[in-house]
Structures are given as structure tokens and as C-alpha cells.
Amino acid sequence: MLTLWNHKTSRFCLSLPLWAMMCIIGLGSGVTGHTVFPITISDAANQTLEFDAYPQRIAVIGRGPFMTIHAVYMFEEARERVVGYENRSTTVKNFLGLLDSQAHTKTELGTNPGIEQILSLRPDLVIKKAWTPDKMSQLLTQTGIPVMHVGLETPDQFFDDMRNIGKILGNRHRAEQIIRFYQGRLDHFDERLKDIPEHDRPRILVLHLDGRSSSAAMRVPPKEWMQTIQTKRAGGRPVWLGSSLSSNSWNFVNFEQIAAWNPDKIFIVTQQSADTETIIRDLQNNTLWSKLKAAQTGNLLAFPSDMIGWDSPEPRWILGMTWMAIHTHPELFADLNLNDEIDAFFMFLYGLEKNVIDAYIRPGIHIPEQKPPSR
């Protein structure tokens, strides 16, 4: 048994596989050593920021704000320091309510809040997901409020962001705990896959559907986005990488291109509110789609989610990568239990107890079964 941090009870016991224990054993939480100010940070926008004290009133805004706020909340200090956040979805509020008994006191900003709304929070730091400072970042900086940019889009950038968040919250040790949790799993994937040459790896298509029918707009991710990285690190060959792709947005494709690729496995990403079971069934029964190899072998699957999809550069990306590894190479990862990984994720990273996970997280988890279509 391994004792891990819990923000409500201060500790809990969790039984993990040996390889998972190796990545976090011996790590405690809390600040260690004496902090010397100023703290210097180089953020995702390559800006250098200096802090003479730990920020006490933090606001979170920007593109995909749920990704950033969920990353910040892996640190216990967020519960006291975050005063407001941009909210574009009710799922964010629901999830934060499980993590923070005072979440209802945080100010929710609407989509693309104006400078006056942000200033009303009296923040001493704004955290924003962006690669370059935009007009809002510049305006905030001009008023004397520092803006720390996070990237989150790749594992390495995610780790850099964790270290920066750990610095400004005064808990660098927690940042290293989080990184070890993720890195241990990445190392496990790499070790299992090291002897499989590229040309022998399954050909994978990650496809975003904007609607529920076979005529819906279909898109594939850019080369550097998390969905592509998940595919490669899970041992697949992304079939779309030979195409001319935009580097900063999903790329539209048509069925003719999908048929030409005819991948071994297709993982469908949809809107969070979509009925994925119906979407997959309709695609499998479609005259054209049913001829694809993936549909005929039961490998046309919806990408899993709970309150949040597991394909985005939000902390859940490691769950999505784990699911992809299990379905891309079931023979190599037969001993990897996804349910145990779900428990480990929410317990260790967010301090949730098992009964809370079972009551509020698991009912919303949608994990498709791999089975041939009915004829």
C-alpha cells in the first residue's frame, strides 16, 4: 500500500501496480526548503516574469480555460488562491465543486471577458493558455498585472507549465510529484513498445465529427497537437500525417480520403453532449463506412470522456493515452487496468476519495467496448 495526498483528509491509502508506485513512491506534498525571492519564470510565450511574493489572487482566462483551471487545481493551494475564472461550460463548475468546497465563491467570468471584468477580481496574477501574448495580455500587463502563459499542448510543455505553476504557488515539490505520475506512465508505454518497428504499428485515424451523421464535417488534428501525440505515444501510426495540415486548427477531410487511408482503427472525437453510442452505430451501419477495415473489425470507437473529453490537452490526456494504448496494442497492455488508472488519476492528482469518484465521476464516464458490428 502507498500513502498519497488527499486535500480533505490529509492522507489516504491506494494500492497501485509496482510500475506506478515506482514513479511516485517517497514523495510527500508541501513546500520544502527556503524560497528565495524574486522567483523567475519563463512561460509558454517565452516571457520572463519575476515575482517578489507568491500571488494570492489568481484569475484564469483564455482559450480552453477548463484545461488551465483543471491543471492549476492539481495543486492544493489553488483552492485558496484562485479568485475567478473564465467559464465556457457547466462541466467546469461541476468538477470544481467536487474539488473545492468553496468553489461556489469563485467568480465565474463569461466567454472572452473584458478588461473591466478581469480587473474587478483584483488579481495579482492572470494565468492564460496561449503561445503568444495577445491584446488582452498586453492590456493587463500595462495595468501592472502579470500574465503567465501556459501551453499544455505537449507532454514536455505540460511539465514546464506544472513547474511554473508550482513555483508561483510555492509548491515545487507537488509539481515534481505530478510530473512523476505522468512520466512513469509514459515510460511504461515506451518500454512496452520499444521493440515494435514503426512499419508494424497499427494505422490509426483520430477523427473529430461536428455532428452525429456520416455527412457531418470531419476533421483531423495538426501534427503537434495532443491527439496526434497520444496516437504516437500509444504505439500507433497517425495516417493523416502525410497530408498538408494547418498547424493551429483541426483540418477538414472528406470520406474519400478516409477510405483511401482505410486505417486499422478509427477513434471518433465528438462534442461532449453527443450521443456517441448512436453515432458509432449509425456509422457502422452506413453503406460506405461499413466497408472500412476499422468498422468490420470492431475498431470504430468513440474516444472516451467523463465530464471532459480525454483527447484534449487537459490533465486527462494521460487517461486518453492509456485507453489508446490498450486498444492499439491489446496484447501488450492486457495487464493494464483502465479502471485502476482512473482511480489513481483522480485520487492522486485531485485528492478525490474513492466513494466520490464512484458517485460523481464514474456515472459520466463513456468508455466504448471493442466489438464487431451487428449484421
Buried (B, 14 or more C-beta within 10 A) or exposed (E): EBEBBBBEEEEBEBEBBEBBBBBBBEBEBEBEEEEEEEBEBEBBBEBEBEBEEBBEBBBBBBBBBBBBBBBBBBBBBBBEBBBBBBBBBEBBBEBBEBBBEEBEEBBBBEEEBEBEBBBBBEBBBBBBBBBEBBEBBEBBBEEEBBBBBBBBBBBEBBBBBBBBBBBBBBBBBBBBBBBBBBBBBBBBBEEBBEEEEEEEBBBBBBBBBEEBEBEBEBBBBBBEBBBBBBBBBBBBBBBBBEEEBEEEEBBEBEBEBBEEBBBBBBBBBBEBEBEBEEBBBBBBBBEEBBEBBBBBBBBBBBBBBBBBBBBBBBBBBBBBBBBBBBBBBEEBBEEBBBEBBBBBBBBBBBBBBEEBBEEBBBEBBBBBEEEEBEE
